[in-house]
């Protein structure tokens, strides 16, 4: 058996890069796990008070060991916001600080150095952490160094900034947790006995609280060690430095009035001085002389000293959140980090035994938390004292699933699977030796489709919950029922339902529940191409992708799909549709794919993707507008760059620095009028040059009913350079013809400090897929009038008779759909086995099921307030729902009880 001792690997990496720590330390240890609630906030008496608690509840969803002494627990937090119930998911790693086999430490950038930045997952992988979260706040426009102090593997790497109300979390070498406001005190002593105060270690430039008009590095002396990778120490400091290189406690170089053009060597440090500090250097220091540096940390609340040499780890944060097991007054102004966001926090238990690493999710499954909600949650899960770490888009947790070798994202970040690069993070490390086999675990997908093949693996973990090699074990695999067939470790979905997969080896066995997904489990079926040419001999890629109700995206095996063809004869082999022949007179063809009854459609016609705008010959005005005069910029058609250097593009440049709140920068088509989209567009593609501003990009469409429809182009502009965005329009409810009024960039208020307020984006090659250009051609137009309770009706004034009169049920009008299709074109088919009616008209396929309010429109599940039902042997459908979804207009006249339908 073998396993990786991740702490040893991490220590080797850190120790190899920490030879610079040759400076002497002074001071004494002070530990205060609990600070009384009566302690003043050290000059921040006006700090906002935590808001009154709203009734909330917490329930544990799951828990699983990460390693000996560390457990990952997932919770659901439920509360009331603005009178409505809201919920959020939170993930908590509880670490037993008295367990000798687990340890907390601080991960840093790349290769353990500041000014490098790396994702939380990247740092965990590099250092061998079994779990981790993002860490301290940092100035995103500067090099990449924490605002607070940091101790990694017992070595001081950064000192707290001179900012009030900022807390730090530390663990002493004997396993005691500390949360406190800490200040730095230190000095250097020259050979002649004179000394000068040190302002800090490895700090980016900032404005100290005690002097809003003075930069941190003015008249100051800072130590920079090899933990600072960049040669600039630091940038944007508004000062010209005099620097001193000290190696093995001896001065080896002095640069008067300029920086040393070098990185800090492993065997020393560089003093970065300015003004009065530089004067001290010129007066008292010389090359060849010894130099002594000493420093300590001091509690701002108690005034006691804390020797960094007695700390195992320390990381800076922001406001205190919990004190004495209760929500605390905030020690900092938190207005800039308000709203309901993803959150990261640290805390410890009343007895000081457990540390809590907390990450709140904000994604499709979770709404995030406000800071006051985070306080409430932390108290409910056992935190006695806790503080806030960097949150929002930075919030990232990785953890190693049981029996796995590597960490994975514990949940999707605010930006999906994107992990932001940050300056540091808190890592969980195992110190356990190799143990004996404790348990087995099946690894593989818990959900598969009918016809999908999947492979499962058997993995093991030892007595310390660390992965163990089980290559010598050859298990027997079996399924609990016929929903899944098993061949060795490979399985295949047969029919919808749950099945238990079991692996047996001797007396040991383990099981996992696998669900074979049916049509009711899907939200969407989407073919690779939704439109194509109705021409004999043409082929089209139609690989179908399924989206489940819980957001999973899965390729549907060809064997799981049943295809139907209308208007042509063809076949589908693998993922390729071939048109064999076109039916006489057919103007449009439909290839309908069904997965366990759930349908999607490929519409074949003469229309395909239309180049709506390539900006080569723009003959209408393009204008810029911004929010209330606070946002400035330009919008213009100009020559492109990069991959689009040979074409013209629409460039949008914006500056939001003078604004506040939610801010917009618009590029308007044709002034305020917009440019026509002449027919029903099912999708749009657009080439976009991103600026990695992390802003939101949208388009605004004015439809034929006068309704404004907002379309997300990118939730987050998280890329530089050109990329093509594919936008689905079929589910937006747009009444065509319509106008595309503008494309624009939004900087939202929540987490505004994370996004750039200036930037430049560009747009090119806007294409619209408009199958209705020909699929709607030839459809009858006119007016149909029906009266409730009467079988007589009119089409364009001509009297007709139906066999079942329209009725009203629960405020909705119901009729047999054939009388609408007879008037306006289309086709309906009835599937008695599944009680389903399928309606085809133009570029639309609509499936409705008796008794179900959900319906399927062009492969997308939608919901309504009404459902079809059967009366006197006839299936009646909701008239307004079906007609409007098929592109018809419905009017109701109360006095005469008449319904008018127009195309």
C-alpha positions, 0 to 999 in steps of 0.5 A: 500500500502507498499514499502521499504524505502531503504535509511532508511535500508541502513542508519541503516546498516551503522550507526550500524557499524560506532560507531568507528568514535569518532575522532575529526575533524579539518578544513574548507569546500572548494568546487570548482565545476569547476577548471580552465584548466590552473591549473597544474597537481601537479607534473604530468606535463608529463602526457599523453594528451588525444588523438585527438577526432575522429568524433563520434555520440551519440543517446539515445536508451531508458530512464526509471525512477529508482526512483524520481530524478534518470533516467537510460538512454541507449545510442549508441555511434558510431565512426570510428576505423582504418577506420571502423565504430564501436559502443558501448552501454553506460548506464547513471544514471542521479541523480538530486542532488537537489531532496530531495528524492534521494541520492548518497552514497558509498557502501563497501564490505560486512557489510560495511567493507573493506577487504571483497569485494563483487559484486556490485549487492551484495552490492546494495542488502545488503544496499538497493540501487536502482542502483549502479556501481563498484567503486575505483581501488584496488590492487587485490593481497592485502586485498581489500581496495580502493586506493583512499579516501572514505566517506560513509553516512558522515563518513570518512572511507579511505583517499587518497593514496599519489599518484599524478594524482588520482581524487576523486568525492564527494557530500557535505551535501548541494548537491554540487558535487566536483571532485578534486585531494585530499591529506590527512593531519592529526596528533595525539596529545599526553597528553604531547602536542607532535604530530606526522603526520598521513599518512592515514586511513585504507590503504593497502600497496603501493608505494607512488609517492614521493618515489618509493623505500619506502613502504607506511608504513615505518616510518609512522603512520596509523589509522585503524578503525572497517571499516577494518575487517582484523586483519592484518593491512595491509599485505605485508607492509615490516614492523613490527608494533607497534600498539596502541589501542585507545577506547573512546579517551583513550589509552588502549593497546600498543604492542611494536614491534608486532601487536595486535592480534585482530580486531578493536573494534567498540568503538575505533581505532588502530594506526599502527606505524613503525620506527620513528612513533613507536619511537614516541609511545615509547617516548610519549604514555602510557596506560591510557593517552588521545589521540586526532586525527585530520585531513582534506583533502586538494585540491592539485590544489587549496591548500584549505582545505576540512573537511570530516565532510561536505561531504555526500559521496566521492569515489576515482578514477583514471584520470580526463577525462572531465574538463570545458565540454571538454576532459581533459589531462590525469592526470595519465599514462593510458597505463595500462588501454588502449584499448577498454574496459568496462568503469565506470566513474562519472561526473556532469553538468555545473550547478552542479545540476546533477551527471552522473554515467556512465557505458560502456558495452563490451559484445556481443552487445557492443565493449567497448570504449577507454578512449578518446572515453569515454571522447567524449561520456561524453561531448556529454551527458552533463558532465562538469567535470568527472573522471574515475573509475575502469573499464574492468572486474570490470565494473558492473551496477545494476538498479531496473527496474520500478515497481520491488523490486530488482535490476538487472544487467543492462547489461552483464559484460565482463564475461557474468552475472558474477559479479566481487567482488570489494571493493566498489561502488557508490549506488543510494538510495531513500529517498521518502515516500510512494506515491500514485499509479502512473502507472502499468507495465506488467512484463514478457518475451518480446519474447516467442516461438511457443507453449511456455507458459509464465506467466505475472504479473501486478506490480505498481509504485507510484508517486516517481517511487518506487514499490507499492503493487498492490495485491488488483488489479485483472486485465483482460488480453487480446491479440491484435491478434491470435499470442498469446492466453491468459488465465488469466495472462498466455499466449501461443505462437501460430504463429510468429509475434508481439502481444500486451498484455494488462491488464485492471483494471477499468479505468487503463490499461497497455500494453506490446508488446510480439513477438512470435519467428519464424524460421527467429528469430533463430540463432541455435537449439541444441539438448541435444544430437547430436548423439546416437546409432542406435539400436532398443529400445534405448532412447536418451534425445533430449531436444532442446534449441534455441538461438535467433539472439539477444543471448537469450537461450530458451528451445523449447517446445516439442509441437513446434517441428515437427520430421522427421525420416530417416533410422529408425522408432521412436517417440519423447515424451516430450524430449525423442527420442525412436528408435522403429526399424531400416530400413533394411541396414541402417547404419545411422539414422537421427532424424530431428527436425524442429521449424517453418522451422528451423532444427536441426538433431540428427545423430544415428550411431554406434559411440558415444563419444570417449575417445580421451585422459585420460592421463593414458597411454601417449606414446608421448612427452608432452612439454611446450613452452611460448612466446618468452622466456618471459613466463616460466613454465612446461607441464607434465602428473602427478597425479591429485588432488581433484576430479581427485586424482585417475587419471593422468592429463595434468598439465600446470604451467605458469609464465608470470611475465617477459613478456609483451603484449599478452602472451601464455603458451602452453601444446603441444601434441607430440612435435610440431606435435599434436595428431590425431583426426581420424574422423569428430568430432562435439563436444569435452568435457574436464575436466579442473581444473581452477585457477581463473586467469581470463586468456583465455583458448584455443585449437589449431587444425591443420586440413587436409587442413593445416589450423590452427583452434583456439577453445575457451575452456573458454573466462575467467578462472573464477573458481577454481577446476574441471569442465567439458567444452563442446565445439561445433566443428560443426561450426568451419569449420575443415577439418578432419582428423585433429590434436589437437596440443595443449591446452594453456592459454592466458594473453591478453594485454587489462586489463592485470592488472586484470588477474593473470600472474602465475597459474596452470591449468590441463586437463583430460578426453578429449572426442570427439563426432565423429558421422562420424566414422560410418555415413561416412562409406560406402559413395562412394568415387571418382572423378566427373568432370563437364564442364560449359554449358555441360550436359555430365559429368564423375564419376570415368571416366564413362560418365553420362548425366544430364538434366540441365548443370552447369552454372556460375552466378556472379562467382559461379557455380550452378547445381542440387544437385542430381548429386553430391549426386548420385556420393558421397552418400546422399539424397535431399528432396524438400519442395515446400511450403517453397522453401527449399531443405534439403540435408543429407550426412554422419553426416550433414543436410543442409537446403537451401532456394531459394533466401536466402544466409543464410543456416542451417547446423546441427542446426546452421545458417550460411551465404554465398555470394550466394543463390539457385535459380530456373531456368527452373523449376529446383532448382540450388544450389551453387556447391562449398558451398554445396559440401565443407560443406558436406565434399567434395573438389572442384577444378576449372580449368579456361582454360577448364571451368571444375569443379572437385569434390573429396571425 
